Amino acid sequence: MLISKLYLKNFRSFDDEGTTITLNNLSGFVGENSSGKTALIHSLVKLFGVSSHERSLEKSDFHIPKQSKVESIKELNLSIEARIDFPELLEESQDTLSRTNIPPFLINS
């Protein structure tokens, strides 16, 4: 299993235009302060966190543009999407271990 793409829109430092981040087998996040590195990690926690507290949204999770007044905003849409690939399903010679690690409803028989 591999998370290959993340799409973030109106989440923390990611604005309403939306941003797609492509990930590889080994990805690192490098950037200036306030560029979104921590927000990216927090978006993964919002999707895959163990506890319901980790997965719940808070007011501070929403991106508010600098020129906007919070009192004037009535509604905001926030999106966090992850693309999950299963490269082990595409391999010609699937070993028993990789097949047993994938839920049965995801395997095309």
All heavy atoms as an XYZ file, in Angstrom:
863
protein
N       0.849     -1.177      0.000
C       0.000      0.000      0.000
C       0.888      1.231      0.000
O       1.893      1.284      0.702
C      -0.887     -0.012      1.238
C      -1.834      1.149      1.306
S      -2.952      1.034      2.699
C      -2.091      2.074      3.840
N       0.517      2.231     -0.790
C       1.317      3.433     -0.946
C       0.392      4.632     -1.145
O      -0.474      4.604     -2.013
C       2.245      3.267     -2.155
C       3.009      4.478     -2.644
C       4.119      4.837     -1.660
C       3.618      4.196     -4.007
N       0.568      5.663     -0.330
C      -0.149      6.919     -0.560
C       0.627      7.654     -1.643
O       1.759      8.061     -1.432
C      -0.243      7.768      0.716
C      -0.995      7.010      1.802
C      -0.926      9.101      0.421
C      -0.972      7.683      3.155
N       0.026      7.800     -2.825
C       0.749      8.384     -3.953
C       0.424      9.855     -4.188
O       1.227     10.576     -4.766
C       0.479      7.594     -5.230
O      -0.895      7.623     -5.545
N      -0.742     10.321     -3.739
C      -1.112     11.732     -3.923
C      -1.952     12.204     -2.751
O      -2.749     11.455     -2.194
C      -1.921     11.935     -5.205
C      -1.119     11.860     -6.457
C      -1.956     12.230     -7.660
C      -1.134     12.057     -8.915
N      -1.888     12.375    -10.107
N      -1.779     13.470     -2.425
C      -2.627     14.147     -1.457
C      -3.166     15.407     -2.101
O      -2.436     16.112     -2.807
C      -1.839     14.542     -0.204
C      -1.542     13.457      0.797
C      -0.591     13.974      1.861
C      -2.813     12.964      1.440
N      -4.439     15.683     -1.878
C      -5.054     16.912     -2.368
C      -5.595     17.655     -1.159
O      -6.368     17.094     -0.366
C      -6.185     16.593     -3.356
C      -6.954     17.820     -3.788
C      -6.412     18.705     -4.708
C      -8.205     18.098     -3.266
C      -7.105     19.832     -5.106
C      -8.910     19.219     -3.661
C      -8.356     20.087     -4.579
O      -9.043     21.197     -4.959
N      -5.162     18.904     -0.994
C      -5.584     19.720      0.147
C      -6.194     21.018     -0.349
O      -5.612     21.696     -1.208
C      -4.387     20.032      1.050
C      -3.639     18.820      1.593
C      -2.341     19.230      2.227
C      -4.498     18.075      2.578
N      -7.349     21.348      0.187
C      -8.025     22.590     -0.185
C      -8.627     23.201      1.072
O      -9.356     22.536      1.813
C      -9.125     22.296     -1.215
C      -9.862     23.523     -1.673
C     -10.870     23.172     -2.742
C     -11.638     24.403     -3.156
N     -12.606     24.104     -4.203
N      -8.278     24.467      1.330
C      -8.759     25.211      2.500
C      -8.398     24.541      3.816
O      -9.115     24.668      4.801
C     -10.271     25.444      2.441
C     -10.604     26.666      1.633
O      -9.798     27.580      1.509
N     -11.792     26.688      1.069
N      -7.293     23.831      3.841
C      -6.825     23.207      5.083
C      -5.577     23.940      5.554
O      -4.555     23.951      4.864
C      -6.521     21.726      4.873
C      -6.068     21.021      6.128
C      -6.980     20.739      7.132
C      -4.751     20.667      6.306
C      -6.579     20.102      8.295
C      -4.339     20.019      7.463
C      -5.250     19.740      8.461
N      -5.696     24.594      6.697
C      -4.598     25.341      7.322
C      -3.933     26.296      6.336
O      -4.534     27.264      5.923
C      -3.635     24.398      8.004
C      -4.309     23.632      9.130
C      -3.350     22.890      9.960
N      -4.072     22.217     11.045
C      -3.481     21.725     12.092
N      -2.177     21.840     12.238
N      -4.184     21.120     13.017
N      -2.696     26.037      5.928
C      -1.989     26.980      5.055
C      -2.294     26.769      3.568
O      -1.804     27.518      2.729
C      -0.474     26.892      5.289
O      -0.018     25.585      5.058
N      -3.106     25.784      3.225
C      -3.459     25.514      1.831
C      -4.761     26.246      1.498
O      -5.783     26.050      2.153
C      -3.599     24.008      1.593
C      -2.291     23.280      1.753
C      -1.926     22.738      2.972
C      -1.422     23.156      0.676
C      -0.718     22.079      3.125
C      -0.218     22.502      0.815
C       0.143     21.968      2.045
N      -4.721     27.093      0.462
C      -5.847     27.976      0.167
C      -6.960     27.294     -0.624
O      -6.944     26.085     -0.838
C      -5.360     29.234     -0.556
C      -4.689     28.922     -1.887
O      -4.833     27.797     -2.393
O      -4.025     29.827     -2.420
N      -7.917     28.101     -1.082
C      -9.107     27.563     -1.752
C      -8.858     27.152     -3.197
O      -9.752     26.630     -3.851
C     -10.268     28.552     -1.675
C      -9.988     29.853     -2.397
O      -8.806     30.125     -2.707
O     -10.944     30.597     -2.657
N      -7.655     27.369     -3.725
C      -7.343     26.886     -5.068
C      -7.036     25.394     -5.059
O      -7.145     24.720     -6.071
C      -6.156     27.654     -5.654
C      -6.485     29.090     -5.968
C      -5.315     29.811     -6.594
O      -4.430     29.146     -7.165
O      -5.293     31.043     -6.498
N      -6.636     24.877     -3.916
C      -6.309     23.459     -3.795
C      -4.897     23.157     -4.275
O      -4.383     23.810     -5.172
N      -4.281     22.195     -3.647
C      -2.914     21.799     -3.972
C      -2.835     20.278     -4.016
O      -3.333     19.608     -3.114
C      -1.924     22.321     -2.906
O      -2.029     23.747     -2.837
C      -0.505     21.936     -3.236
N      -2.215     19.748     -5.061
C      -1.981     18.308     -5.166
C      -0.497     18.047     -4.935
O       0.351     18.666     -5.566
C      -2.391     17.779     -6.549
O      -3.789     18.041     -6.740
C      -2.148     16.283     -6.657
N      -0.215     17.147     -4.015
C       1.152     16.776     -3.681
C       1.349     15.325     -4.102
O       0.583     14.454     -3.700
C       1.437     16.939     -2.177
C       1.317     18.417     -1.799
C       2.816     16.422     -1.810
C       0.321     18.690     -0.762
N       2.358     15.074     -4.925
C       2.673     13.726     -5.370
C       3.755     13.147     -4.465
O       4.759     13.803     -4.207
C       3.162     13.738     -6.832
O       2.146     14.347     -7.632
C       3.421     12.338     -7.336
N       3.519     11.940     -3.991
C       4.461     11.275     -3.093
C       5.054     10.049     -3.778
O       4.412      9.436     -4.628
C       3.757     10.857     -1.802
C       3.080     11.977     -1.029
C       2.211     11.411      0.077
C       4.107     12.921     -0.453
N       6.257      9.686     -3.392
C       6.943      8.506     -3.922
C       7.167      7.520     -2.784
O       6.699      7.729     -1.667
C       8.282      8.913     -4.543
C       8.099      9.866     -5.705
O       7.269      9.634     -6.562
N       8.854     10.941     -5.716
N       7.907      6.461     -3.068
C       8.232      5.485     -2.022
C       8.929      6.138     -0.842
O       8.724      5.757      0.300
C       9.118      4.372     -2.574
C       8.353      3.440     -3.479
O       7.132      3.364     -3.438
N       9.068      2.725     -4.328
N       9.754      7.133     -1.115
C      10.465      7.866     -0.075
C      10.322      9.342     -0.393
O      10.860      9.819     -1.385
C      11.942      7.462     -0.029
C      12.805      8.184      0.992
C      12.326      7.855      2.415
C      14.259      7.789      0.831
N       9.566     10.061      0.428
C       9.347     11.490      0.191
C       9.780     12.266      1.416
O       9.600     11.823      2.544
C       7.868     11.779     -0.087
O       7.451     11.178     -1.278
N      10.355     13.425      1.178
C      10.728     14.337      2.252
C      10.073     15.679      2.010
O       9.764     16.041      0.871
N       9.828     16.418      3.077
C       9.185     17.726      2.966
C      10.182     18.790      3.385
O      10.621     18.820      4.530
C       7.932     17.794      3.844
C       6.975     16.670      3.571
C       6.655     15.750      4.548
C       6.399     16.534      2.332
C       5.782     14.714      4.300
C       5.519     15.488      2.062
C       5.215     14.579      3.051
N      10.530     19.647      2.434
C      11.496     20.709      2.668
C      10.843     22.014      2.240
O      10.212     22.092      1.195
C      12.783     20.474      1.836
C      13.779     21.593      2.059
C      13.393     19.127      2.166
N      10.991     23.051      3.058
C      10.429     24.343      2.692
C      10.629     25.357      3.787
O      11.081     25.037      4.885
N      10.284     26.587      3.464
C      10.408     27.682      4.417
C       9.376     27.533      5.530
O       8.433     26.749      5.423
C      10.193     29.011      3.695
C      11.228     29.290      2.623
C      10.959     30.582      1.889
O      10.086     31.364      2.329
O      11.621     30.816      0.878
N       9.557     28.319      6.581
C       8.566     28.351      7.655
C       7.219     28.773      7.079
O       7.145     29.600      6.172
C       8.992     29.335      8.747
C      10.194     28.848      9.519
O      10.554     27.679      9.453
N      10.831     29.743     10.246
N       6.166     28.177      7.591
C       4.785     28.470      7.165
C       4.509     28.095      5.714
O       3.618     28.667      5.092
C       4.446     29.943      7.396
O       4.564     30.273      8.757
N       5.259     27.146      5.166
C       5.011     26.739      3.780
C       4.059     25.556      3.679
O       3.642     25.194      2.585
C       6.331     26.413      3.073
O       6.984     25.323      3.695
N       3.728     24.902      4.817
C       2.733     23.846      4.799
C       3.245     22.460      5.148
O       2.507     21.479      5.031
N       4.486     22.331      5.567
C       5.046     21.008      5.891
C       4.268     20.347      7.030
O       3.836     19.200      6.917
C       6.525     21.133      6.282
C       7.422     21.714      5.196
C       8.857     21.827      5.636
C       9.079     22.695      6.844
N       8.913     24.128      6.653
N       4.075     21.054      8.117
C       3.351     20.507      9.266
C       1.878     20.293      8.923
O       1.275     19.295      9.326
C       3.494     21.433     10.486
O       4.888     21.593     10.771
C       2.792     20.868     11.703
N       1.290     21.206      8.159
C      -0.112     21.062      7.751
C      -0.304     19.787      6.935
O      -1.319     19.091      7.077
C      -0.561     22.280      6.948
N       0.659     19.471      6.099
C       0.597     18.249      5.301
C       0.568     17.013      6.197
O      -0.255     16.111      6.008
C       1.802     18.203      4.360
C       1.912     17.023      3.430
C       0.801     17.070      2.395
C       3.253     17.021      2.753
N       1.423     16.984      7.192
C       1.454     15.861      8.135
C       0.144     15.804      8.931
O      -0.433     14.727      9.124
C       2.661     15.971      9.090
C       3.972     15.950      8.304
C       2.624     14.889     10.151
C       4.217     14.701      7.504
N      -0.359     16.957      9.360
C      -1.618     16.985     10.106
C      -2.794     16.523      9.247
O      -3.748     15.932      9.758
C      -1.886     18.378     10.679
C      -1.103     18.675     11.908
N      -1.430     18.166     13.145
C       0.008     19.415     12.094
C      -0.559     18.582     14.035
N       0.341     19.350     13.413
N      -2.728     16.765      7.945
C      -3.811     16.287      7.071
C      -3.842     14.763      7.049
O      -4.918     14.162      7.017
C      -3.659     16.848      5.661
O      -2.566     16.252      4.978
N      -2.675     14.130      7.083
C      -2.628     12.663      7.140
C      -3.199     12.154      8.459
O      -3.895     11.131      8.493
C      -1.186     12.174      6.955
C      -0.603     12.366      5.567
C       0.891     12.073      5.567
C      -1.333     11.506      4.555
N      -2.936     12.877      9.540
C      -3.501     12.488     10.839
C      -5.018     12.634     10.813
O      -5.737     11.794     11.355
C      -2.880     13.327     11.979
C      -3.579     13.072     13.294
C      -1.392     13.037     12.106
N      -5.533     13.674     10.166
C      -6.990     13.856     10.059
C      -7.633     12.702      9.299
O      -8.748     12.285      9.600
C      -7.340     15.179      9.366
C      -6.962     16.419     10.136
C      -7.731     16.526     11.424
C      -7.300     17.765     12.192
N      -7.882     17.817     13.525
N      -6.938     12.160      8.318
C      -7.479     11.042      7.547
C      -7.291      9.695      8.227
O      -8.176      8.847      8.201
C      -6.822     10.981      6.160
C      -7.217     12.041      5.161
C      -6.424     11.865      3.873
C      -8.703     11.996      4.870
N      -6.119      9.480      8.822
C      -5.760      8.148      9.288
C      -5.507      8.062     10.787
O      -4.984      7.054     11.256
C      -4.512      7.656      8.538
C      -4.688      7.657      7.049
C      -4.003      8.568      6.255
C      -5.545      6.760      6.438
C      -4.161      8.573      4.879
C      -5.711      6.757      5.070
C      -5.015      7.666      4.282
N      -5.851      9.088     11.544
C      -5.620      9.074     12.989
C      -6.348      7.929     13.671
O      -7.420      7.501     13.241
N      -5.770      7.450     14.758
C      -6.339      6.311     15.480
C      -7.571      6.724     16.274
O      -8.601      6.064     16.221
C      -5.270      5.691     16.412
C      -5.859      4.567     17.241
C      -4.092      5.194     15.599
N      -7.482      7.828     16.982
C      -8.607      8.248     17.837
C      -9.536      9.197     17.081
O      -9.135      9.849     16.108
C      -8.086      8.933     19.100
O      -7.506     10.176     18.776
N     -10.767      9.297     17.538
C     -11.723     10.211     16.912
C     -11.291     11.661     17.122
O     -11.574     12.519     16.286
C     -13.123      9.983     17.462
O     -13.147     10.213     18.856
N     -10.598     11.945     18.213
C     -10.087     13.299     18.455
C      -9.084     13.707     17.372
O      -9.095     14.839     16.895
C      -9.434     13.388     19.838
C      -8.885     14.746     20.127
N      -7.559     15.053     19.942
C      -9.486     15.880     20.567
C      -7.358     16.323     20.258
N      -8.510     16.843     20.641
N      -8.223     12.777     16.969
C      -7.240     13.062     15.914
C      -7.931     13.316     14.574
O      -7.450     14.110     13.773
C      -6.262     11.902     15.762
C      -5.310     11.727     16.915
C      -4.451     10.483     16.783
O      -4.926      9.471     16.215
O      -3.317     10.524     17.262
N      -9.051     12.674     14.333
C      -9.738     12.795     13.043
C     -10.754     13.926     12.990
O     -11.260     14.254     11.921
C     -10.425     11.470     12.707
C      -9.447     10.324     12.476
C     -10.156      9.065     12.001
N     -11.294      8.695     12.810
C     -11.252      7.888     13.862
N     -10.101      7.354     14.236
N     -12.340      7.591     14.541
N     -11.063     14.543     14.114
C     -12.083     15.600     14.118
C     -11.476     16.938     13.687
O     -10.311     17.228     13.929
C     -12.721     15.722     15.500
O     -11.749     16.078     16.451
N     -12.300     17.741     13.026
C     -11.872     19.056     12.550
C     -12.108     20.108     13.619
O     -13.060     20.031     14.392
C     -12.639     19.434     11.286
C     -12.307     18.628     10.038
C     -13.259     19.005      8.911
C     -10.869     18.856      9.615
N     -11.250     21.125     13.629
C     -11.370     22.258     14.533
C     -11.392     23.535     13.702
O     -11.005     23.521     12.531
C     -10.187     22.277     15.502
C     -10.078     21.015     16.341
C      -8.791     20.963     17.150
O      -8.039     21.959     17.141
O      -8.544     19.934     17.775
N     -11.809     24.624     14.300
C     -11.847     25.894     13.572
C     -10.485     26.254     13.009
O     -10.374     26.778     11.911
C     -12.336     27.024     14.486
C     -13.802     26.976     14.801
C     -14.189     28.156     15.671
C     -15.652     28.106     16.013
N     -16.074     29.245     16.830
N      -9.436     25.953     13.746
C      -8.077     26.303     13.308
C      -7.609     25.486     12.105
O      -6.588     25.816     11.500
C      -7.094     26.136     14.466
O      -7.069     24.789     14.901
N      -8.335     24.437     11.732
C      -7.977     23.637     10.563
C      -8.372     24.314      9.249
O      -7.862     23.957      8.190
C      -8.636     22.254     10.629
C      -8.039     21.389     11.711
O      -6.835     21.539     12.001
O      -8.774     20.556     12.267
N      -9.259     25.281      9.299
C      -9.746     25.953      8.091
C      -8.841     27.110      7.712
O      -8.407     27.882      8.560
C     -11.180     26.462      8.293
C     -12.194     25.363      8.332
C     -12.458     24.682      9.514
C     -12.875     24.994      7.190
C     -13.386     23.660      9.556
C     -13.809     23.977      7.220
C     -14.061     23.308      8.405
N      -8.566     27.225      6.422
C      -7.753     28.323      5.903
C      -8.599     29.586      5.825
O      -9.671     29.588      5.222
C      -7.221     27.972      4.511
C      -6.475     29.092      3.868
N      -5.191     29.409      4.212
C      -6.847     29.973      2.909
C      -4.796     30.438      3.491
N      -5.785     30.797      2.688
N      -8.120     30.648      6.440
C      -8.792     31.950      6.367
C      -7.838     32.901      5.643
O      -6.736     33.157      6.129
C      -9.096     32.525      7.779
C      -9.846     31.520      8.633
C      -9.824     33.854      7.673
C     -11.261     31.247      8.191
N      -8.237     33.433      4.490
C      -7.361     34.376      3.782
C      -7.045     35.595      4.645
O      -7.848     36.010      5.486
C      -8.181     34.770      2.547
C      -9.172     33.675      2.375
C      -9.462     33.157      3.751
N      -5.878     36.173      4.444
C      -5.419     37.300      5.267
C      -6.369     38.493      5.219
O      -6.549     39.182      6.207
C      -4.024     37.740      4.831
C      -2.950     36.761      5.190
C      -1.577     37.267      4.780
C      -0.521     36.244      5.146
N       0.819     36.678      4.761
N      -6.970     38.762      4.075
C      -7.832     39.933      3.928
C      -9.231     39.721      4.516
O      -9.993     40.658      4.655
C      -7.976     40.323      2.451
C      -6.680     40.658      1.753
C      -5.908     39.433      1.309
O      -6.385     38.310      1.372
N      -4.678     39.645      0.858
N      -9.585     38.492      4.859
C     -10.941     38.187      5.322
C     -11.096     38.436      6.816
O     -10.161     38.261      7.588
C     -11.284     36.724      5.040
O     -11.233     36.464      3.676
N     -12.304     38.815      7.180
C     -12.657     38.933      8.594
C     -13.448     37.682      8.957
O     -14.397     37.314      8.281
C     -13.483     40.182      8.848
C     -12.708     41.457      8.640
C     -13.513     42.658      9.051
C     -12.681     43.910      8.857
N     -13.369     45.096      9.322
N     -13.044     37.039     10.020
C     -13.657     35.775     10.428
C     -15.161     35.943     10.634
O     -15.948     35.066     10.279
C     -12.984     35.243     11.714
C     -13.654     33.987     12.203
C     -11.507     35.011     11.477
N     -15.575     37.070     11.172
C     -17.000     37.302     11.452
C     -17.849     37.325     10.189
O     -19.030     37.006     10.224
C     -17.200     38.635     12.200
C     -16.372     38.793     13.442
C     -14.943     39.287     13.172
O     -14.723     40.051     12.220
O     -14.055     38.868     13.915
N     -17.240     37.687      9.056
C     -18.007     37.806      7.817
C     -18.116     36.477      7.056
O     -18.893     36.374      6.115
C     -17.373     38.865      6.912
O     -16.083     38.446      6.513
N     -17.376     35.466      7.463
C     -17.401     34.183      6.766
C     -18.542     33.326      7.305
O     -18.629     33.067      8.498
C     -16.052     33.444      6.928
C     -14.948     34.278      6.307
C     -16.118     32.072      6.293
C     -13.561     33.728      6.539
N     -19.426     32.896      6.414
C     -20.568     32.080      6.823
C     -20.320     30.600      6.581
O     -20.830     29.751      7.289
C     -21.822     32.530      6.079
C     -22.238     33.930      6.444
C     -23.500     34.325      5.751
C     -23.847     35.749      6.152
N     -25.051     36.213      5.540
N     -19.540     30.286      5.540
C     -19.327     28.882      5.203
C     -17.986     28.721      4.487
O     -17.596     29.556      3.688
C     -20.443     28.402      4.283
C     -20.348     26.958      3.899
C     -21.521     26.527      3.036
O     -22.674     26.692      3.457
O     -21.257     26.028      1.929
N     -17.291     27.635      4.811
C     -16.051     27.275      4.134
C     -16.087     25.784      3.800
O     -16.618     24.992      4.570
C     -14.833     27.539      5.025
C     -14.380     28.977      5.195
C     -13.293     29.066      6.255
C     -13.875     29.532      3.877
N     -15.533     25.441      2.670
C     -15.407     24.033      2.290
C     -13.954     23.621      2.439
O     -13.063     24.310      1.966
C     -15.854     23.816      0.843
C     -17.334     24.062      0.680
O     -18.123     23.609      1.488
N     -17.702     24.792     -0.349
N     -13.736     22.496      3.076
C     -12.397     21.966      3.293
C     -12.330     20.580      2.673
O     -13.250     19.791      2.834
C     -12.126     21.901      4.803
C     -10.783     21.404      5.279
C     -10.436     22.089      6.592
C     -10.770     19.923      5.481
N     -11.233     20.305      1.955
C     -11.062     18.981      1.348
C      -9.689     18.426      1.687
O      -8.686     19.126      1.584
C     -11.170     19.058     -0.180
O     -12.455     19.449     -0.572
N      -9.685     17.166      2.075
C      -8.450     16.405      2.228
C      -8.701     15.075      1.535
O      -9.571     14.318      1.935
C      -8.085     16.156      3.708
C      -7.979     17.463      4.480
C      -6.791     15.353      3.805
C      -7.817     17.264      5.979
N      -7.965     14.821      0.474
C      -8.144     13.585     -0.285
C      -6.800     12.885     -0.419
O      -5.773     13.532     -0.598
C      -8.692     13.885     -1.679
C     -10.038     14.580     -1.663
C     -10.503     14.987     -3.052
O      -9.957     14.472     -4.056
O     -11.402     15.828     -3.137
N      -6.819     11.575     -0.335
C      -5.600     10.785     -0.504
C      -5.846      9.716     -1.552
O      -6.890      9.070     -1.558
C      -5.195     10.133      0.819
N      -4.882      9.553     -2.432
C      -4.926      8.445     -3.388
C      -4.034      7.343     -2.830
O      -2.856      7.569     -2.545
C      -4.421      8.871     -4.758
C      -4.409      7.714     -5.729
C      -3.774      8.081     -7.040
N      -3.476      6.881     -7.772
C      -3.939      6.632     -8.995
N      -4.689      7.503     -9.600
N      -3.605      5.509     -9.583
N      -4.602      6.171     -2.680
C      -3.864      5.032     -2.149
C      -3.742      3.992     -3.252
O      -4.742      3.539     -3.801
C      -4.571      4.441     -0.912
C      -4.715      5.519      0.157
C      -3.809      3.235     -0.388
C      -5.538      5.105      1.348
N      -2.506      3.647     -3.589
C      -2.233      2.637     -4.612
C      -1.803      1.334     -3.942
O      -1.236      1.340     -2.855
C      -1.123      3.104     -5.552
C      -1.533      4.310     -6.378
O      -2.740      4.471     -6.648
O      -0.650      5.091     -6.754
N      -2.082      0.241     -4.614
C      -1.688     -1.083     -4.147
C      -0.811     -1.730     -5.214
O      -1.261     -2.578     -5.969
C      -2.921     -1.949     -3.871
C      -3.765     -1.432     -2.749
C      -4.808     -0.548     -2.981
C      -3.516     -1.831     -1.450
C      -5.585     -0.070     -1.942
C      -4.282     -1.359     -0.396
C      -5.321     -0.475     -0.640
N       0.469     -1.332     -5.289
C       1.336     -1.881     -6.338
C       1.514     -3.388     -6.216
O       1.770     -4.057     -7.223
C       2.665     -1.142     -6.139
C       2.605     -0.563     -4.783
C       1.160     -0.394     -4.436
N       1.341     -3.931     -5.034
C       1.509     -5.378     -4.862
C       0.421     -6.170     -5.589
O       0.595     -7.350     -5.877
C       1.556     -5.765     -3.376
C       0.352     -5.339     -2.586
C       0.471     -3.960     -1.955
O       1.267     -3.133     -2.409
O      -0.272     -3.695     -1.001
N      -0.691     -5.524     -5.925
C      -1.739     -6.205     -6.681
C      -1.401     -6.300     -8.164
O      -1.973     -7.114     -8.882
C      -3.071     -5.473     -6.525
C      -3.711     -5.534     -5.150
C      -4.993     -4.713     -5.126
C      -3.997     -6.961     -4.751
N      -0.489     -5.453     -8.627
C      -0.143     -5.427    -10.044
C       0.987     -6.378    -10.388
O       1.214     -6.664    -11.550
C       0.252     -4.010    -10.446
C      -0.824     -2.943    -10.244
C      -0.265     -1.572    -10.591
C      -2.051     -3.246    -11.077
N       1.704     -6.844     -9.393
C       2.844     -7.713     -9.656
C       2.370     -9.066    -10.167
O       1.384     -9.618     -9.702
C       3.674     -7.885     -8.391
C       4.288     -6.587     -7.902
C       5.006     -6.742     -6.570
O       5.103     -7.870     -6.070
O       5.436     -5.712     -6.038
N       3.097     -9.586    -11.141
C       2.763    -10.876    -11.741
C       2.857    -12.007    -10.721
O       1.982    -12.843    -10.614
C       3.689    -11.158    -12.929
C       3.474    -10.235    -14.101
C       2.163    -10.503    -14.806
O       1.701    -11.660    -14.805
O       1.592     -9.550    -15.354
N       3.942    -12.027     -9.960
C       4.140    -13.102     -8.987
C       3.820    -12.586     -7.594
O       4.682    -12.081     -6.899
C       5.581    -13.607     -9.047
O       6.460    -12.538     -8.765
N       2.568    -12.680     -7.207
C       2.154    -12.215     -5.887
C       2.444    -13.304     -4.864
O       1.972    -14.421     -4.982
C       0.668    -11.888     -5.874
C       0.302    -10.739     -6.783
C      -1.192    -10.511     -6.776
O      -1.942    -11.314     -6.261
N      -1.618     -9.421     -7.361
N       3.247    -12.937     -3.888
C       3.522    -13.923     -2.848
C       2.359    -13.974     -1.852
O       1.493    -13.117     -1.827
C       4.850    -13.641     -2.140
C       4.883    -12.279     -1.472
O       3.814    -11.677     -1.289
O       5.977    -11.814     -1.122
N       2.340    -14.987     -1.061
C       1.259    -15.197     -0.101
C       1.181    -14.070      0.909
O       0.093    -13.624      1.266
C       1.456    -16.537      0.643
O       1.620    -17.557     -0.327
C       0.273    -16.849      1.535
N       2.324    -13.556      1.356
C       2.337    -12.500      2.362
C       1.651    -11.242      1.870
O       0.823    -10.663      2.563
C       3.777    -12.187      2.783
C       3.948    -11.115      3.865
C       3.224    -11.538      5.144
C       5.409    -10.851      4.140
N       1.932    -10.808      0.642
C       1.311     -9.579      0.141
C      -0.189     -9.762     -0.059
O      -0.964     -8.845      0.156
C       1.977     -9.112     -1.152
O       1.738    -10.025     -2.181
N      -0.629    -10.925     -0.462
C      -2.070    -11.153     -0.649
C      -2.802    -11.195      0.686
O      -3.945    -10.790      0.776
C      -2.315    -12.437     -1.433
C      -1.966    -12.292     -2.910
C      -2.483    -13.462     -3.713
N      -3.918    -13.550     -3.816
C      -4.672    -12.856     -4.665
N      -4.124    -11.988     -5.455
N      -5.965    -13.040     -4.709
N      -2.153    -11.672      1.741
C      -2.823    -11.746      3.042
C      -2.829    -10.407      3.750
O      -3.591    -10.220      4.690
C      -2.160    -12.802      3.954
O      -0.783    -12.466      4.117
C      -2.308    -14.193      3.373
N      -2.024     -9.447      3.324
C      -1.990     -8.128      3.941
C      -3.006     -7.173      3.341
O      -3.175     -6.067      3.818
C      -0.590     -7.518      3.821
C       0.392     -8.203      4.731
O       0.021     -8.720      5.772
N       1.643     -8.208      4.337
N      -3.675     -7.576      2.276
C      -4.670     -6.742      1.619
C      -6.047     -7.279      1.942
O      -6.303     -8.467      1.809
C      -4.446     -6.751      0.094
C      -3.027     -6.264     -0.224
C      -5.482     -5.896     -0.617
C      -2.626     -6.460     -1.653
N      -6.963     -6.396      2.387
C      -8.319     -6.879      2.671
C      -8.933     -7.572      1.459
O      -8.749     -7.121      0.325
C      -9.080     -5.592      3.008
C      -8.029     -4.607      3.404
C      -6.805     -4.971      2.628
N      -9.626     -8.676      1.672
C     -10.165     -9.476      0.553
C     -11.074     -8.700     -0.396
O     -11.099     -8.970     -1.581
C     -10.947    -10.591      1.265
C     -10.510    -10.582      2.670
C      -9.929     -9.244      2.958
N     -11.796     -7.688      0.103
C     -12.721     -6.966     -0.760
C     -11.997     -6.039     -1.732
O     -12.597     -5.507     -2.645
C     -13.769     -6.196      0.054
C     -13.175     -5.247      1.055
C     -12.784     -3.970      0.707
C     -13.024     -5.646      2.370
C     -12.246     -3.110      1.629
C     -12.486     -4.790      3.323
C     -12.089     -3.512      2.932
N     -10.686     -5.845     -1.569
C      -9.918     -5.006     -2.484
C      -9.215     -5.809     -3.569
O      -8.632     -5.259     -4.475
C      -8.879     -4.190     -1.716
C      -9.438     -3.140     -0.767
C      -8.319     -2.470     -0.006
C     -10.251     -2.104     -1.517
N      -9.246     -7.118     -3.489
C      -8.555     -7.965     -4.446
C      -9.543     -8.435     -5.516
O     -10.604     -8.970     -5.210
C      -7.928     -9.203     -3.747
C      -6.894     -8.742     -2.716
C      -7.308    -10.132     -4.768
C      -6.303     -9.862     -1.912
N      -9.169     -8.180     -6.778
C      -9.981     -8.684     -7.893
C      -9.637    -10.143     -8.094
O      -8.520    -10.490     -8.414
C      -9.683     -7.903     -9.176
C     -10.212     -6.498     -9.096
O     -11.147     -6.233     -8.361
N      -9.614     -5.611     -9.840
N     -10.605    -11.007     -7.896
C     -10.335    -12.434     -8.069
C     -10.574    -12.866     -9.488
O     -11.344    -12.372    -10.210
C     -11.252    -13.241     -7.148
O     -10.992    -12.865     -5.806
